Amino acid sequence: MDQRISDRWDKVWWGIAVGIIMPIMGYGLLLFIYDLLDRFDILEPSMESLHFRERTIALLAIFVNILPIQFFNRIRFWDAMRGIVFPTLFYVALWMYYFGFALLQSNE
């Protein structure tokens, strides 16, 4: 890869921006897919607990950050990869605050 391109885009702030945007887009896409499956009665409603839908979609949206990490790893954008870690840890902390502790205390 051209060194100038690598120097221009391999920045921590670029990774932070991608790390913030990708889970938000992933959440929207997963919510759309889940609603579509629910509309066509493909999902079984008896399998759902109280917060199963929100909890699962939020967790899968955090996992969407694996895709840009793998992409940046392949093109050797090490600083951008490091930048993705910060919003990912923030999203994990938010998930734990909203869903994790209640999940650990209940018997769902």
C-alpha atoms as a printed R data frame, in Angstrom:
    type eleno elety resid chain resno       x       y      z
1   ATOM     1    CA   MET     A     1   0.000   0.000  0.000
2   ATOM     2    CA   ASP     A     2   1.172   3.515 -0.701
3   ATOM     3    CA   GLN     A     3   2.843   4.991  2.377
4   ATOM     4    CA   ARG     A     4   1.005   8.305  2.001
5   ATOM     5    CA   ILE     A     5  -2.379   6.577  2.184
6   ATOM     6    CA   SER     A     6  -1.276   4.622  5.223
7   ATOM     7    CA   ASP     A     7  -0.051   7.755  6.993
8   ATOM     8    CA   ARG     A     8  -3.243   9.622  6.196
9   ATOM     9    CA   TRP     A     9  -5.789   7.053  7.379
10  ATOM    10    CA   ASP     A    10  -3.902   5.054 10.015
11  ATOM    11    CA   LYS     A    11  -4.865   7.284 12.930
12  ATOM    12    CA   VAL     A    12  -6.309   6.485 16.345
13  ATOM    13    CA   TRP     A    13  -9.091   9.051 15.887
14  ATOM    14    CA   TRP     A    14 -10.114   7.295 12.650
15  ATOM    15    CA   GLY     A    15 -10.425   4.017 14.549
16  ATOM    16    CA   ILE     A    16 -12.443   5.733 17.280
17  ATOM    17    CA   ALA     A    17 -14.848   7.150 14.680
18  ATOM    18    CA   VAL     A    18 -15.268   3.765 12.996
19  ATOM    19    CA   GLY     A    19 -15.636   2.078 16.401
20  ATOM    20    CA   ILE     A    20 -18.466   4.444 17.332
21  ATOM    21    CA   ILE     A    21 -20.335   4.313 14.020
22  ATOM    22    CA   MET     A    22 -20.193   0.598 13.198
23  ATOM    23    CA   PRO     A    23 -22.119  -0.689 16.265
24  ATOM    24    CA   ILE     A    24 -24.778   1.998 15.791
25  ATOM    25    CA   MET     A    25 -25.251   0.946 12.177
26  ATOM    26    CA   GLY     A    26 -25.131  -2.708 13.202
27  ATOM    27    CA   TYR     A    27 -27.787  -2.142 15.872
28  ATOM    28    CA   GLY     A    28 -30.084  -0.532 13.332
29  ATOM    29    CA   LEU     A    29 -29.554  -3.315 10.809
30  ATOM    30    CA   LEU     A    30 -30.032  -6.073 13.389
31  ATOM    31    CA   LEU     A    31 -33.160  -4.398 14.732
32  ATOM    32    CA   PHE     A    32 -34.540  -4.196 11.195
33  ATOM    33    CA   ILE     A    33 -33.779  -7.888 10.570
34  ATOM    34    CA   TYR     A    34 -35.273  -8.925 13.910
35  ATOM    35    CA   ASP     A    35 -38.453  -6.921 13.257
36  ATOM    36    CA   LEU     A    36 -38.684  -8.402  9.766
37  ATOM    37    CA   LEU     A    37 -38.394 -11.941 11.156
38  ATOM    38    CA   ASP     A    38 -40.971 -11.100 13.809
39  ATOM    39    CA   ARG     A    39 -43.370  -9.674 11.213
40  ATOM    40    CA   PHE     A    40 -43.284 -12.906  9.196
41  ATOM    41    CA   ASP     A    41 -43.733 -15.007 12.367
42  ATOM    42    CA   ILE     A    42 -40.410 -16.759 11.914
43  ATOM    43    CA   LEU     A    43 -39.378 -16.167 15.524
44  ATOM    44    CA   GLU     A    44 -41.022 -18.127 18.285
45  ATOM    45    CA   PRO     A    45 -42.379 -15.723 20.934
46  ATOM    46    CA   SER     A    46 -42.262 -18.315 23.731
47  ATOM    47    CA   MET     A    47 -38.444 -18.289 23.560
48  ATOM    48    CA   GLU     A    48 -38.167 -14.642 24.577
49  ATOM    49    CA   SER     A    49 -37.488 -13.468 28.090
50  ATOM    50    CA   LEU     A    50 -38.206  -9.949 29.298
51  ATOM    51    CA   HIS     A    51 -35.206  -8.186 27.762
52  ATOM    52    CA   PHE     A    52 -33.946 -10.860 25.389
53  ATOM    53    CA   ARG     A    53 -34.421  -8.858 22.185
54  ATOM    54    CA   GLU     A    54 -32.752  -5.639 23.358
55  ATOM    55    CA   ARG     A    55 -29.971  -7.442 25.190
56  ATOM    56    CA   THR     A    56 -29.085  -9.735 22.303
57  ATOM    57    CA   ILE     A    57 -29.251  -7.102 19.593
58  ATOM    58    CA   ALA     A    58 -27.071  -4.740 21.635
59  ATOM    59    CA   LEU     A    59 -24.491  -7.471 22.243
60  ATOM    60    CA   LEU     A    60 -24.401  -8.459 18.567
61  ATOM    61    CA   ALA     A    61 -24.042  -4.794 17.605
62  ATOM    62    CA   ILE     A    62 -20.924  -4.580 19.777
63  ATOM    63    CA   PHE     A    63 -19.538  -7.640 17.994
64  ATOM    64    CA   VAL     A    64 -19.884  -5.794 14.684
65  ATOM    65    CA   ASN     A    65 -16.632  -4.020 15.620
66  ATOM    66    CA   ILE     A    66 -14.823  -7.273 14.834
67  ATOM    67    CA   LEU     A    67 -15.295  -6.563 11.113
68  ATOM    68    CA   PRO     A    68 -13.328  -3.274 10.970
69  ATOM    69    CA   ILE     A    69 -10.703  -4.702 13.340
70  ATOM    70    CA   GLN     A    70 -10.107  -7.559 10.902
71  ATOM    71    CA   PHE     A    71 -10.075  -5.153  7.955
72  ATOM    72    CA   PHE     A    72  -7.574  -2.803  9.619
73  ATOM    73    CA   ASN     A    73  -5.448  -5.785 10.617
74  ATOM    74    CA   ARG     A    74  -5.344  -7.026  7.043
75  ATOM    75    CA   ILE     A    75  -4.199  -3.663  5.666
76  ATOM    76    CA   ARG     A    76  -1.871  -3.116  8.644
77  ATOM    77    CA   PHE     A    77  -3.522  -0.010 10.112
78  ATOM    78    CA   TRP     A    78  -2.315  -0.686 13.653
79  ATOM    79    CA   ASP     A    79  -3.198   2.730 15.104
80  ATOM    80    CA   ALA     A    80  -6.721   2.606 13.680
81  ATOM    81    CA   MET     A    81  -7.126  -0.842 15.237
82  ATOM    82    CA   ARG     A    82  -6.076   0.595 18.577
83  ATOM    83    CA   GLY     A    83  -8.659   3.342 18.191
84  ATOM    84    CA   ILE     A    84 -11.492   0.847 17.804
85  ATOM    85    CA   VAL     A    85 -10.735  -0.591 21.228
86  ATOM    86    CA   PHE     A    86 -11.820   2.553 23.117
87  ATOM    87    CA   PRO     A    87 -15.427   2.797 21.891
88  ATOM    88    CA   THR     A    88 -15.760  -0.991 22.057
89  ATOM    89    CA   LEU     A    89 -14.829  -0.987 25.739
90  ATOM    90    CA   PHE     A    90 -17.233   1.913 26.294
91  ATOM    91    CA   TYR     A    91 -20.063  -0.011 24.604
92  ATOM    92    CA   VAL     A    92 -19.266  -3.129 26.661
93  ATOM    93    CA   ALA     A    93 -19.392  -1.049 29.861
94  ATOM    94    CA   LEU     A    94 -22.770   0.391 28.797
95  ATOM    95    CA   TRP     A    95 -24.070  -3.096 28.031
96  ATOM    96    CA   MET     A    96 -22.914  -4.352 31.429
97  ATOM    97    CA   TYR     A    97 -24.552  -1.382 33.145
98  ATOM    98    CA   TYR     A    98 -27.920  -1.828 31.424
99  ATOM    99    CA   PHE     A    99 -28.142  -5.603 31.033
100 ATOM   100    CA   GLY     A   100 -25.195  -7.464 32.515
101 ATOM   101    CA   PHE     A   101 -25.616  -6.920 36.215
102 ATOM   102    CA   ALA     A   102 -29.346  -7.655 36.104
103 ATOM   103    CA   LEU     A   103 -28.591 -10.770 34.076
104 ATOM   104    CA   LEU     A   104 -26.053 -11.949 36.647
105 ATOM   105    CA   GLN     A   105 -28.529 -11.436 39.508
106 ATOM   106    CA   SER     A   106 -31.521 -13.117 37.871
107 ATOM   107    CA   ASN     A   107 -32.086 -16.723 36.923
108 ATOM   108    CA   GLU     A   108 -33.117 -16.110 33.283
